[in-house]
Amino acid sequence: MSALPQQQPQFRLMSYEDLIAVCRIEPTIYSHPWTYGNFKDSLDSGYHAWVMEMSGEIIAYALLMMVLDEAHLLNISVSQHYQGQGLGRAMLAQMITVARQRLASNMFLEVRASNHKAISLYEAMGFCEMGIRRHYYPTSHGREDAVLMGLAL
């Protein structure tokens, strides 16, 4: 008996109808999640927002802001149930492709200094540390530094 083929994730633009599903995922993976309003404002502003679906379920999403020839990754998230399967790498690769299609010269992001898994992924994808933003992220005990990372496209 052969195993059923595993469905491949599909990428598509995020819509306003996706915000409820996205907002169900966000607080399960972040201590200080984006709100519905944050996501809606991003769509209203014309940011490049994408979702990854598998079997009709949103399992990851990312938002990219373009400023002239610079792309800034604002949020990239994979549902907790699907983490550790290479889907974050695939979502990041998709956003790098989007940035290149928009003729970005560089791509930037901030990541919590304590998020070693994410930093390792970004480094594996070619991002380099460019600096530290002191006290950038809120925590339950105060503030945490962000690592500013960049990728030449």
C-alpha positions in Angstrom: 0.0 0.0 0.0 1.5 3.3 -1.0 1.3 6.5 1.1 -0.8 9.3 0.0 1.2 12.2 -1.5 1.6 15.1 0.9 -0.1 18.2 -0.3 2.3 21.0 -1.3 1.7 24.4 0.3 0.3 27.1 -2.0 1.1 30.9 -1.8 -1.4 33.6 -2.5 -2.0 37.2 -1.7 -3.6 37.9 1.7 -7.2 39.2 1.7 -9.3 41.0 4.3 -11.2 37.7 4.6 -8.0 36.0 5.8 -7.5 38.3 8.8 -9.6 36.3 11.2 -7.6 33.1 10.5 -4.3 35.1 10.7 -5.4 36.6 14.0 -6.1 33.1 15.4 -2.5 32.1 14.7 -0.7 35.3 15.7 -1.3 35.1 19.5 -0.4 31.4 19.7 3.2 32.2 18.6 3.9 35.7 20.0 3.8 37.2 23.5 2.9 40.6 22.0 0.9 39.7 18.8 -0.2 42.0 16.1 -3.8 43.0 16.3 -6.6 42.7 13.7 -6.1 46.4 13.3 -2.4 46.1 12.6 -3.0 43.6 9.8 -6.0 45.6 8.4 -3.9 48.8 8.4 -1.1 46.9 6.5 -3.6 45.8 3.8 -5.1 49.3 3.7 -1.6 50.7 3.1 -0.9 48.4 0.2 1.8 46.3 1.8 2.6 43.1 0.1 0.9 40.5 2.3 0.9 36.8 1.5 -0.4 33.6 3.0 0.6 30.0 2.7 -2.2 27.5 2.5 -2.3 23.7 2.7 -5.6 21.9 2.2 -7.4 25.3 2.3 -6.0 26.1 5.8 -3.8 29.2 6.3 -0.6 27.9 7.9 1.8 30.8 7.4 1.8 34.5 6.4 4.2 37.4 5.8 4.0 41.1 5.2 6.5 43.2 3.3 6.6 47.0 3.0 8.4 48.6 0.1 10.0 52.0 0.5 11.6 53.1 -2.8 14.1 50.2 -3.6 14.1 48.8 -0.1 12.0 45.9 1.2 11.2 45.6 4.9 9.9 42.3 6.2 7.4 43.4 8.9 6.0 40.0 10.0 6.6 36.4 9.0 4.9 33.6 10.9 4.2 29.9 10.7 1.4 28.3 12.7 2.9 26.5 15.7 1.6 23.2 14.5 3.5 23.5 11.3 6.8 24.8 12.6 10.0 22.9 12.1 9.0 21.6 8.6 10.9 24.1 6.5 7.8 26.2 5.9 9.3 29.3 7.4 12.2 29.0 4.9 9.7 28.6 2.0 7.7 31.6 3.2 10.9 33.7 3.5 12.0 32.6 0.0 8.6 33.7 -1.3 9.0 37.1 0.2 12.5 37.5 -1.2 11.1 36.6 -4.6 8.4 39.3 -4.1 11.0 41.9 -3.1 13.1 41.1 -6.2 10.0 41.3 -8.4 9.4 44.8 -6.9 13.0 45.6 -7.9 14.3 46.0 -4.3 18.0 46.3 -3.9 18.0 45.3 -0.2 15.7 43.6 2.2 15.7 44.4 5.9 14.1 42.9 9.0 14.2 43.1 12.8 14.2 40.0 15.0 14.2 39.5 18.7 17.7 39.0 20.0 16.5 36.0 21.9 15.0 34.3 18.8 18.0 32.2 17.9 16.0 29.9 15.6 14.8 32.8 13.5 18.3 34.4 13.4 19.8 31.0 12.2 17.2 30.8 9.5 17.8 34.4 8.3 21.6 33.8 8.3 21.1 30.5 6.3 19.1 32.5 3.8 21.9 35.1 3.4 20.9 37.8 5.8 23.7 39.5 7.8 23.5 41.3 11.1 23.7 45.1 10.6 23.1 46.4 14.1 21.1 46.3 17.2 17.9 48.3 18.0 18.0 48.7 21.7 14.8 48.1 23.7 12.8 47.6 20.5 10.4 44.8 21.4 8.1 44.7 24.4 8.3 41.8 26.9 6.5 40.8 30.0 9.4 42.3 32.0 10.3 45.4 30.0 11.9 45.6 26.6 14.2 43.5 24.5 16.7 44.4 21.8 16.2 43.6 18.1 18.8 42.4 15.7 18.6 44.4 12.5 19.4 42.2 9.6 19.8 42.8 5.9 20.1 41.0 2.6 21.5 42.4 -0.6 19.2 41.4 -3.5 
